[in-house]
């Protein structure tokens, strides 16, 4: 999975919850520009930032061994 795919999942979940980017950034405690970049699959966000956004959206990240 790459940042573009992660960004797409975040954007789709946010929209399904009918939350705008500003609301999500405030709820997750991250900057609006950071959130916009993540949703576009740009940049290299800190893990803490990504986990905060996922948690706010009711999502979690799972790490598995490659098959």
N, C-alpha and C positions, 0 to 999 in steps of 0.2 A: 504494500500500500504506500502511496506517495502523498505529498502534501495537497496535490490537486484533488485526489480522491477524498482525503480527510476534509478538505474545505467544502467539497460538494455535499458530503454527509451533514456537516454542521449547518450549511445554508438551508438544505432541504428540511432538516429537523426544526430549525428556527422558524421557517415559513409555515410548517405544519402546526406549530404552536401559536402561530399568528403573533409573533414577537418581532419588532423591527430591530435593526442593528444597534441603534442607540440604546434601546431598552436592554438588549442582551449584554452589551458591553458594560452597562451600569450594574446589572444583576451579577455578572461574573467578575466584576472588579478589574476589567481590562480596558485599555484605551480603544476608542472607536476605530482609529487607524489600524491598530493591531488586528482587531476583529475583521475589518474589511480585507486586509492583506491575507489573513488565514483563509477566509472564505474564497478568495481568488486563487489560493494555492501558492501564494508568494511568501517569500521570506523564510526564516528559520526560527519559529517561535520557541520560547522556553517551554519545557515540559510542564512546568507549574501552570503556565498560562493556558496551555492546551487542555490540561486536566480540569482547570477551573471552568472553562467554557463547556466542556463535555458534561461535567457534573451539573452545571446549571441547566443544561438541556435534558438531563436525565439519561445521559449516555455514559458508557465506560469504555476503556481501551483494554484489550486483551492481547497479551504477548504469547505467541506460540512458536514452537520449533517448526522450521520449514520442513516440508515432507520431501 
